[in-house]
Amino acid sequence: MKIALTTSSFATYSKEPLNLLSEAGIEYIMNPHGRKLAPTETVEVLQGCQGVVAGTEELSAAVLAQLPELKVLSRCGVGMDSVDIPYCEANGITVLNTPFGPTQAVAELTLGLILDLMRNVTQMDRELRSGTWKKRMGWQLSGKKVGVIGFGRIGQAVADVLRPMGCEIAYADPYPSCKDTLCLPLNELMAWADIVTLHCSKPSEACALVGREQIQAMRPGSWIVNCGRGGLVDESALYEALASGHLSGAAVDCFNDEPYTGPLSELENVVLTPHIGSYAREGRIQMEIDAVQNLIGALK
């Protein structure tokens, strides 16, 4: 039995996931490119494989149709936006993910990015390195209203790390789950919050969840953070709002197209990170172990 590990990196910080595969008698091949695979590369790497521990590469019907031996798709992560779930269901491919591993890592990154934005840390770092000694006045996080879009495991973990900082929390979610936290319709949440942070799935490929209308509804001088999914926020509308000063700042970890090379990188009031929400060692190791255990269990 052969499987592929297609994440851009795997078992870098612990060999336990590979040991689990070897103990189960499963042959594995690694991503040979060390980056997100293009569709043609995914097909090439997965030829003859019965299973895959997948990253964020495209696993569309067009890709999967060229992999008739594939039986189990185990995502090393939470999001399934890159996987054609209906095709998998129709063709007997078991699809699994690892919802627990990245929760705390994403919550802590979100907190760090918010603090960075509020105190202009990255902006002043850039200036100081270029020879400019300029003290920029920031804002305290305490007392701010934070709107969380998507209140699943990660959204609730974000709320948990923000409450001790003195933040008031509300959320928007089509399936309200927490009676002790204020739940608002999306557009009302955008207008209510000083800071908006996204931790949800993208509803469709057709449009962004947070578009020009929602961004314009935000308070002048507010902030937005996307550690959820690429495509959740209309990047053109976000650029306009940041360039005009309607928004004080934004932090973006997930993009429509990755690697990102777009115009947001031209702005000083934006913090950009290369989709690293789960990239904390402890969380990453646990995600890889969970993904491998899911795969082994399903193959058996």
C-alpha positions as CSV (number, residue, x, y, z in Angstrom):
1,M,0.0,0.0,0.0
2,K,1.3,3.4,-1.0
3,I,0.4,6.9,0.1
4,A,1.7,10.4,-0.5
5,L,2.4,13.3,1.8
6,T,1.7,16.4,-0.3
7,T,2.0,19.2,2.3
8,S,4.8,21.6,1.5
9,S,6.6,20.3,4.6
10,F,6.0,17.3,6.7
11,A,7.6,15.7,9.8
12,T,10.1,18.6,10.1
13,Y,9.8,18.8,13.9
14,S,8.9,15.2,14.8
15,K,9.4,11.9,13.0
16,E,6.5,10.3,14.9
17,P,4.0,10.7,12.0
18,L,6.4,8.9,9.7
19,N,7.1,6.2,12.3
20,L,3.3,5.6,12.5
21,L,3.2,5.0,8.8
22,S,6.2,2.7,8.9
23,E,4.8,0.7,11.8
24,A,1.5,0.2,9.8
25,G,3.5,-1.1,6.9
26,I,2.5,1.8,4.6
27,E,5.0,3.0,2.0
28,Y,5.0,6.8,1.6
29,I,6.4,9.4,-0.7
30,M,7.1,13.0,0.2
31,N,6.3,16.2,-1.7
32,P,9.4,16.5,-3.9
33,H,9.0,20.3,-4.5
34,G,8.8,21.7,-0.9
35,R,6.0,24.0,-1.8
36,K,2.3,24.0,-2.7
37,L,1.8,21.6,-5.6
38,A,0.3,22.7,-9.0
39,P,-2.6,20.5,-10.2
40,T,-0.4,18.7,-12.7
41,E,2.2,18.0,-10.0
42,T,-0.4,16.7,-7.7
43,V,-1.5,14.2,-10.3
44,E,2.1,13.2,-10.9
45,V,2.9,12.7,-7.2
46,L,-0.3,10.8,-6.4
47,Q,-0.1,8.3,-9.2
48,G,-0.6,4.8,-7.8
49,C,-1.4,6.0,-4.3
50,Q,-4.3,4.7,-2.3
51,G,-4.2,7.6,0.2
52,V,-2.9,11.1,0.6
53,V,-2.1,13.4,3.6
54,A,-3.0,16.6,1.8
55,G,-2.1,20.2,2.2
56,T,-3.9,23.1,0.5
57,E,-3.2,22.0,-3.1
58,E,-6.1,21.8,-5.5
59,L,-8.0,18.5,-5.3
60,S,-10.7,19.3,-7.8
61,A,-12.8,16.8,-9.8
62,A,-10.4,17.3,-12.7
63,V,-7.5,16.3,-10.5
64,L,-9.2,13.5,-8.7
65,A,-10.5,11.9,-11.9
66,Q,-6.9,11.2,-12.9
67,L,-6.3,9.3,-9.6
68,P,-8.6,6.2,-9.8
69,E,-6.7,4.3,-7.0
70,L,-7.2,7.0,-4.4
71,K,-9.4,5.9,-1.6
72,V,-8.6,8.2,1.4
73,L,-7.9,11.9,1.5
74,S,-6.7,13.1,4.9
75,R,-6.3,16.9,5.2
76,C,-3.5,18.1,7.4
77,G,-5.6,21.1,8.5
78,V,-9.2,22.1,8.9
79,G,-10.2,23.8,5.6
80,M,-11.8,21.8,2.8
81,D,-12.1,24.6,0.3
82,S,-9.5,23.0,-2.0
83,V,-11.3,19.6,-2.0
84,D,-14.2,18.7,-4.3
85,I,-16.3,17.0,-1.5
86,P,-19.2,16.0,-3.8
87,Y,-16.9,14.3,-6.2
88,C,-15.3,12.4,-3.3
89,E,-18.7,11.3,-2.0
90,A,-19.8,10.2,-5.4
91,N,-16.7,8.2,-6.0
92,G,-16.1,6.5,-2.7
93,I,-13.2,8.6,-1.5
94,T,-13.1,9.0,2.3
95,V,-12.3,12.6,3.3
96,L,-11.0,13.5,6.8
97,N,-9.4,16.5,8.4
98,T,-7.7,17.6,11.6
99,P,-9.9,20.1,13.4
100,F,-8.2,20.2,16.8
101,G,-4.5,20.6,16.1
102,P,-4.4,24.2,14.8
103,T,-6.9,25.7,17.1
104,Q,-4.7,27.3,19.8
105,A,-2.0,28.2,17.2
106,V,-4.4,30.2,15.1
107,A,-5.9,31.9,18.1
108,E,-2.5,33.0,19.4
109,L,-1.5,34.2,15.9
110,T,-4.7,36.2,15.7
111,L,-4.0,37.9,19.1
112,G,-0.4,38.6,18.0
113,L,-1.6,40.2,14.7
114,I,-4.2,42.3,16.4
115,L,-1.6,43.6,18.9
116,D,0.8,44.3,16.1
117,L,-1.8,46.4,14.3
118,M,-2.9,48.3,17.4
119,R,0.6,49.3,18.2
120,N,2.0,49.7,14.7
121,V,4.8,47.3,15.5
122,T,5.6,46.0,12.0
123,Q,5.3,49.5,10.5
124,M,7.8,51.0,13.0
125,D,10.1,48.0,12.6
126,R,10.3,48.7,8.8
127,E,10.9,52.4,9.4
128,L,13.6,51.9,12.0
129,R,15.5,49.4,9.7
130,S,15.4,52.0,7.0
131,G,16.9,54.6,9.2
132,T,13.8,56.4,10.4
133,W,13.3,56.8,14.2
134,K,9.6,57.6,14.5
135,K,7.4,56.9,17.5
136,R,3.9,56.1,16.3
137,M,1.0,56.5,18.7
138,G,-1.0,53.3,19.0
139,W,-4.2,52.1,20.7
140,Q,-4.9,49.8,23.7
141,L,-6.7,46.6,23.0
142,S,-8.5,46.8,26.3
143,G,-12.0,48.1,25.9
144,K,-12.3,47.4,22.2
145,K,-15.2,45.6,20.6
146,V,-14.1,42.5,18.6
147,G,-16.4,40.9,16.1
148,V,-15.6,37.3,15.4
149,I,-17.0,35.9,12.1
150,G,-17.3,32.2,12.5
151,F,-17.7,30.9,16.0
152,G,-16.5,27.3,15.8
153,R,-13.5,25.9,17.7
154,I,-11.1,28.5,16.5
155,G,-13.5,31.5,16.7
156,Q,-14.3,30.5,20.3
157,A,-10.6,30.1,21.1
158,V,-9.9,33.6,19.8
159,A,-12.6,34.9,22.0
160,D,-11.1,33.1,25.0
161,V,-7.7,34.8,24.5
162,L,-9.2,38.2,23.9
163,R,-11.6,38.4,26.9
164,P,-8.8,38.5,29.4
165,M,-7.4,41.5,27.5
166,G,-10.5,43.4,28.3
167,C,-12.3,43.0,25.0
168,E,-16.0,42.9,24.4
169,I,-16.9,40.0,22.1
170,A,-19.7,39.4,19.6
171,Y,-19.9,37.0,16.7
172,A,-21.7,36.2,13.5
173,D,-22.4,32.6,12.6
174,P,-25.2,31.0,10.7
175,Y,-25.4,28.4,13.5
176,P,-25.5,30.3,16.8
177,S,-23.9,28.1,19.5
178,C,-23.0,30.3,22.5
179,K,-25.9,31.9,24.4
180,D,-23.5,33.7,26.7
181,T,-21.9,35.7,23.8
182,L,-23.8,38.3,21.7
183,C,-24.6,37.0,18.2
184,L,-25.4,39.5,15.5
185,P,-26.2,39.4,11.8
186,L,-23.0,39.9,9.7
187,N,-23.7,43.5,8.6
188,E,-24.6,44.5,12.1
189,L,-21.5,42.9,13.5
190,M,-19.3,44.8,10.9
191,A,-20.8,48.2,12.1
192,W,-20.6,47.3,15.8
193,A,-17.0,46.2,16.0
194,D,-13.7,48.1,16.4
195,I,-11.9,44.9,15.2
196,V,-13.2,42.2,12.9
197,T,-11.5,38.8,12.7
198,L,-12.5,36.0,10.4
199,H,-12.4,32.3,11.3
200,C,-14.9,30.6,9.0
201,S,-15.2,28.7,5.7
202,K,-15.9,30.5,2.5
203,P,-19.5,30.0,1.5
204,S,-19.0,29.8,-2.3
205,E,-16.5,30.5,-5.0
206,A,-18.7,33.2,-6.5
207,C,-18.1,36.0,-4.0
208,A,-16.3,37.1,-0.8
209,L,-18.2,36.9,2.5
210,V,-16.8,40.4,3.4
211,G,-17.2,42.5,0.3
212,R,-17.2,46.2,-0.4
213,E,-20.6,46.7,1.3
214,Q,-19.5,45.0,4.5
215,I,-16.1,46.9,4.6
216,Q,-17.9,50.2,4.1
217,A,-20.2,49.4,7.0
218,M,-17.2,49.1,9.3
219,R,-16.4,52.0,11.7
220,P,-14.0,54.5,10.3
221,G,-10.6,53.7,11.7
222,S,-11.3,50.1,12.6
223,W,-9.2,47.0,11.8
224,I,-9.7,43.7,10.1
225,V,-7.9,40.4,10.4
226,N,-8.2,37.3,8.1
227,C,-6.7,34.1,9.5
228,G,-9.6,32.1,8.1
229,R,-9.6,31.4,4.4
230,G,-8.3,33.0,1.2
231,G,-11.2,34.6,-0.6
232,L,-13.2,35.5,2.5
233,V,-12.4,39.2,2.1
234,D,-12.6,41.1,-1.2
235,E,-9.0,42.1,-1.6
236,S,-9.6,44.9,-4.0
237,A,-12.2,46.5,-1.6
238,L,-9.9,45.9,1.3
239,Y,-7.1,47.7,-0.6
240,E,-9.3,50.7,-1.3
241,A,-10.5,51.0,2.3
242,L,-6.9,50.8,3.6
243,A,-5.5,53.3,1.0
244,S,-8.3,55.8,1.7
245,G,-7.9,55.6,5.5
246,H,-11.4,54.2,6.1
247,L,-9.7,51.3,7.8
248,S,-6.7,51.9,10.1
249,G,-5.1,48.6,9.3
250,A,-5.4,45.0,8.3
251,A,-3.6,41.7,8.9
252,V,-4.0,39.0,6.3
253,D,-2.7,35.4,6.6
254,C,-4.8,33.8,3.8
255,F,-5.2,35.1,0.2
256,N,-7.2,34.4,-3.0
257,D,-4.0,33.3,-4.8
258,E,-1.0,32.0,-3.0
259,P,1.9,32.8,-2.9
260,Y,0.5,36.4,-2.7
261,T,2.1,39.1,-4.9
262,G,-0.8,41.6,-5.0
263,P,-1.1,45.3,-4.2
264,L,-1.8,45.0,-0.5
265,S,2.0,44.6,-0.2
266,E,2.4,48.2,-1.3
267,L,0.6,49.5,1.8
268,E,2.3,50.4,5.1
269,N,-0.8,49.7,7.3
270,V,-1.0,46.0,6.4
271,V,0.7,43.1,8.0
272,L,1.0,40.1,5.7
273,T,2.0,36.6,6.6
274,P,2.3,33.5,4.3
275,H,-0.6,31.4,5.5
276,I,1.0,30.4,8.8
277,G,-2.0,30.0,11.1
278,S,-1.1,26.4,12.1
279,Y,2.6,27.0,12.0
280,A,3.4,26.5,15.7
281,R,5.5,23.5,16.4
282,E,3.2,21.8,19.0
283,G,0.1,22.4,16.9
284,R,1.8,21.3,13.7
285,I,3.1,18.1,15.1
286,Q,-0.3,17.2,16.5
287,M,-2.0,18.0,13.2
288,E,0.4,15.7,11.3
289,I,-0.1,12.9,13.8
290,D,-3.9,13.3,13.6
291,A,-3.8,13.3,9.8
292,V,-1.7,10.1,9.7
293,Q,-3.9,8.3,12.2
294,N,-7.0,9.3,10.3
295,L,-5.4,7.9,7.1
296,I,-4.3,4.7,8.7
297,G,-7.7,4.1,10.3
298,A,-9.6,4.7,7.1
299,L,-7.3,2.6,5.0
300,K,-7.7,-0.3,7.4
